[in-house]
Amino acid sequence: MLLPIAIVVVSVAGTVGWMAWSLRRYRRKYRGIPRTPIGSLVAGSRVRVIGIARKLDGDVGGIFTGTPCLASHGWISGGSDAGLSDPADRVVPFRVEDDTGSILVSIAHVKLELAGSRVDLASSKAFGSSIIAREGNAAGGGLTYWEDRLDADSRVAVIGYVVRDDKGALVLAGRDNDPLVIANVVVAFA
């Protein structure tokens, strides 16, 4: 009788410890990279740039709502037997501006760390949202849809490498094994 209780206690303590370690690691990932003003960027360095995301030419629609934005990530929670996969991330090239200048963001090798909100597809007016809601309910129901967006003219943190493009201009980019991180989560600004 005592052994099952001990196993449960050890499992719970281990899970809580792992979650605390994971959260600290997540925060250190952003804070460990120096915040650099755009005017001080040097090619070849890894930096964290914080500024305002500015639209260049186009935009993408939010995954579920179709709201115009610069980057969007959508995900579905609940209903494990539904068999639905999360939609692919969407992102377009944009510029980041701060008081010292601006720099282009390359969208090759990107990881999105965006904060978002829950989407009510039943009341959404976006094209196809009623079909997604109907199919989700038919596949098992209990699904919650989330949409994370980076809107134009909003605050953004970009973590990546400063490289030169074909014309010699500085660009923020990611690498195959170390993607460019585009974030609007609070921890990235600290």
Helices and strands as residue ranges (DSSP letters): H 2-31, G 38-40, E 46-55, E 60-61, E 68-69, E 71-77, E 90-91, E 94-98, E 101-105, E 110-113, E 116-119, H 129-138, E 144-150, E 155-164, E 170-173, E 180-183, G 186-188
